[in-house]
């Protein structure tokens, strides 16, 4: 396949994960011709908590009804200090009803989400899906050409790179990454339990990081257990029954007897942020642009906001008769996404470091902050609103408005 000449308004999306699939669907919904380069993927046993704005975006794209029956709302978020330190924070509950929401987020299995997005891509008339891996990316003044591992080439005015933490497109653009590693590993799994969760997500704060239970449909919950690397190895080496017993103890048996119903996963915690989110005709989306620890369910929601923002800018550029891969679009994308990603990353890093610190003043400040949120409805609502999503510069899709 030789580079196509009529590509003034075409976009190539690289990546078959949720961020890439949503980017392709959002761009196609605005009338853009999209080529989606998505190599075969491995099964993903994790779950995702989609915040309210992400749900609104999926509603605007006509996708939420496919997913809602398989998702569980997070109506209450409960924080419990499970440390054994001298100063311990009080238990605090955040209720979505205080914001007039049915849930802060909706938790569902990634395989369910990916299957629905795959189906929607297959049905979309404006998306051509190509299976293959990227060999090289050549960024030019008028177009960008992606070469696949089988020799095919695809030309477009813009590449939306959602190709993961080791992004070939990011490397081709010469964009560096700032890395901060943590001495922790997140162990993930899905557990069935004998008591109902009542749509409550409980997060226990421990000396090694948070232990979080997030409700799924039925009497099931996903767990994210942040521990030291050594303890992670020990957990993964346990039998299924023994692992479930340990999770039950860590959960203080609030959900009763537990059993493992999914494969276990693990990944080291780190924070990685691209030095630029766009360069030339290449814009980075999702983990190609940023990775933050799985605290506060920010990861995929940030990626979805990337996709929604880029699609909005591209559609607006088309309507204005401007170059969709020009500096007007990519500079605006860099500017609009930087503050959101930086503020979320800072908050997650600060909170995580406060759990790891044995300094009494640090524990005292964290406890004071939680106490104030528990006592002050105004402060609590402000924190909840910001946790659900940005309140400024919100992409139209996240407000529920189609492009």
N, C-alpha and C positions, 0 to 999 in steps of 0.2 A: 504494500500500500504506500503510495507516495503522498507527500504532504498535500492537503487539499488547499485550493486557492481561495475559496469562498468561505473565509473563517473570521470575518470581521466581528461577528457577534457570537461566535461559538466558544464554549467553555469545556475544558477537559477537567474532570474531577478524578483524582487518583486516590483510591482507597475504598474498600468495601465494608468498613466498619460503620457504626451508627452515624458518626459525624459526616462521613463521605456520602452515605446514602441520603441523609437528610439534605445535605448541600445540593446534591443532584436533583432531588425532588423540588426543593425550594426554587432553584434556578429554572427548572423546567416549568414550574407553575407560573413564572413570570414571562414565559414565552421564549426562553433561550434554548437553542439547540445544545444538548449536552452529550458528551461522550464520557461514559463512566468506565474507568480502568480499574477493575476489581479482581485480583487473583483469588483463587479458592482460599477459603479461610478455615482455620481449625475451630472446633466447637468451643463455645464460650460459656462456662458454667456460672459466671457471675450474674449479679442482678444490678439493676440501675434504679435509683430513685429520681423520677422526673419531677422537677419543681413545677410550680403552677404556671410560670411563663412558658416552660417547655411544653406543657400540656396544651396551652393555648395555641402555641405554634403548630403542634400536631393537629389540633382541631382546624386551624386555618388551612392546613394542607389536606384536610379530609381523611386523616389517618387515625384519629383518636378512637373512633368507634370500633375499629378493628382490635384495639388494644385494651380498652377499658375493662372488659370482662376478665382479663388475665392480670389485672393490676390491683393492688391493695392500697387504699389511702393511708397516709400518715396523719392521723387526726391529732395525735398528741405526741410530743417529743419530750422525753423525760431524761434528765441528766442526774446521775448518781455518782458521788465521789466515793470510789472504791479503794482509795489509797489508805495506807496505814500511817500517814504522816501526822505530825502534831496538830497542824491546822487543816481542817477538812471543810470543804464547801458544803453548803446546805443543798438538799435535793430541790431541783427546780423543774417545773413543767411548763411547756409552751403549748398552747392550744390553738389550732388553726381557726377555730370558730371566732377567736378574738379579732381576727383579720377578715372575718366574713368568708372564709374559705372552707371548702369541704375537706381539704387536706393540704398540708404544706407541700407534699409531693405524693407521687404514686409509684409504688415499687413493683417492678416486674422483672422477670427473668430475661437476660440478654438474648437468649435464643428465640424467645417469643417476639421480642422487639425486632430482631434482625430478620426473622421470617416475614413479618408484616411489611417491613421496609423493602425486602427483596421482592415481595409480591407487587408492591406499589410501583417499584422501579420497572418491573416487567410489564406492567399495564400502562405506564406513561408513554405517550406517543412521542414525546420530545427527547427521550433518553435512549441512546445506543450503548448497550453494555458490552464491554470487551474484556475477555479474560486474558490476563497476562501480567507479567511483572515488568517494572520500569528498568530499562538498561541505562538510559541517559536522557537528559533534558537539556535542550538548547534554547536559551532565551534570547530572542532577537528584538529588533526595534519595532517590528510590526506584528510579529507572531512568536509563539513559543511552540517548539516541536518536541514531542515526547516519543522516544524510541523504545519499543518493547523488546523483550528478550527473544522473540521470534523474528525480529527484523522489521516488523511493521512500524510505521510512523504515523503520528496523529498531530495535526497542526491546529492551533486554536489561538484566540486572542488573549486567553487567560487560562492559567492552570490553578485550580483549587486543590491544594495538596493536603489530603487527609490520610497520608500514608504512614502514620504512626511515629513512635518515638525515635526510630532510626531512619526517618524520612529521606529517601533518595532525592526527592525534589528539593528538600531543604539543603542537602549537601551540594546539589547542582547549582543552587542559587548562591552558594558561598555564605550562608547564614550560620553564624556560630550559636552555641547554646551555653547558657549559664546553668551550672549544676550545683545543687546542694543535696548531699546524701545524709540520711539519718541512720542511726544504729538500730533500726527496727525493720521488721518484716510483717506484712499483713497476710494473715491466713484467712481464706474465705471459704464458705460452704453454705449449703441450705439444709435446715434441720426441720423435721416435723416434731411437734410437741403435744403433750396431752391436755394442756390448758389453752384456752383462746387468748389471742394477743389483744383483742379489742381495738385493733388499729393503732396501738401504741408502740412507738419506737423508743427503746431504752438504750441509753449510752452510759456505760460504767467507765469512769475515769480511773485508770490504774497507773502505777509507776512506770510501766512500759508503753503506755499509750491507751487509746480508747478500745473498749470491747463493746461493740454495737450490735443490737438486735433490731432488724427492720422487718416489719410484717409483710407477708405475702398472702395471696388468697388461700383460704382454708386455714387449718391449724399448722402453718408453716412460717418460718422466718429465715431470712438470710442473715448471716453473721459475718462481721468483719472484726477479727481478733488481732490487734496490733501488739506484737511481743518482740523480744530480742531474737536475733538470728538463731541462737542456740535453742531457745524454746520452740521456735517455729519448726526446726528440724525434728524435735522430739514429738511435736503434735502431728506432723505429717507421717511419722513412723508408726504411730499408734494404729491399732485395729479400728474398724469403724465404730464398734460398740464402745471401746475405750475412749475414742475421740469424742463421741457424743456425751459420755459421762463427764469428761473434763469441761466441755462447753456448758453442760447443765450446772456444774459447780460454779463456773465463772459467771453464769447468769443468775446465781443464787436461787435456782429452781423456781423463778417467778413464772415460768411457762411450763412447769411440770417436767415429766420425763421426756427426754429428747432422743431422736434417732436421726442418723445421717441419711439424707435422700439425694445427695448430689456428689459429684467428684469434688475433692478438695483442691483449692488453688493457693498459691502464695506468690508474693512479689515484694522485693525490697522497696522500702519507702525512700522516695527522693522527690525533689522539686527541680524541674527543668523548665527553663523559659528561653525561647528563641530570642536572640538579640534584636531581631526584627521579625515582624509578623508578615511582612510582604517585601519583596524586592524584585524590581523589574516587572515581569508579567506573571510572577508566581506568588500566590497568597497561601499562607499556612493556616490549617484548620485543625482543631482538636489536639491530639497528642503530638502532632508534628510541630505545633506552636507552643504547647505548654503541658506540663504534667505536674499535678499536685497530689499530696497524700490523700487517701480516701477518707477524709474527715469533713463532715458537713455536706456530703453528697454534691460536691461542686464540679467534679471532673467532666462528665459527659454534658452536664448542663452548660458549662462554659463552651464546650465544643459546639453545642447546638446554637448558642448565641453567636459564635463565630460564623456558622453557616447562614444564619438568618441575617446577620449584618452584611456579609459579603453579597448575598443574593439581593438584598435591598439596594445596595450601592450599584450593583451591576444593572439591575432593572431600571433604576433611575437614570443611569448613564445612557442606556439604550433610548429611553424616552427623550433624553436631552440631545441625542445625536452625538454623544461623546464616545471616545475609545474606552471600551469596557476593561481593557487591560492597561490603560494609561495611568499616569501618576495621580490623576484626579481621583481615581477609584482606589488604588493601592495605598496612597498616602492617607486617605480618609479612613480606610480599613485599619491601618496601623494606629491611627490616632484614636479611633473609637473603641478598639478592643484593648488597648494597652492599659487603660485605667481600671477596667473591670478585672482583667486577669491579675494585675499587680495588687489590687486591694484584696482579692480573694486569697492570693498566695501569701500575702503578708499576714492576714488574719489566721490562716491555717498554720503557718509556721509559728506564729506567736503562741497560739494555743498549744500546739504540740510540744514546743520547747518548755512551756510552763508545766506540762505534765512530767517531763523528764527531769526537771530541776528539783533538787533536794533543798534548795534555799528556802528558809521559812518565809521571808518577805514575799517571794514569788508565789508560794502557795497561799499566803494571806491575801495578796492582791487578786488572785484568781477567785478565791472564795468570796471576797468582798464584791467583786463584779457580779458573780452569780446571785449573791444575796440581794444586791440592789435590783437586779432584773426580776427576782421573785417578788420584791416588795413594790416596785414601781410599774404600774400598767403602761405608762407612757414610754418608759425606757424599754420595757419588754416588747411592746409593739414595734418600736423603732428597730430593735435588733431583729425581730422576726421578719419584718418587711425586707430588710436588707439581706437577711439570710435566704429568703425565698428567691430573690433576684434583684438586679439593679433597679433603682427607682428613677434614674435619669438616663437619657439617651437610650431608650428601650427600642429595639427594632420592631417594626410594624408587625411582623409575624408573632412576636412574643406578646403583643397586645391583642392578638386574635384577628388581625386584619390581613386578608390575603394580599399578595403583591400584585 
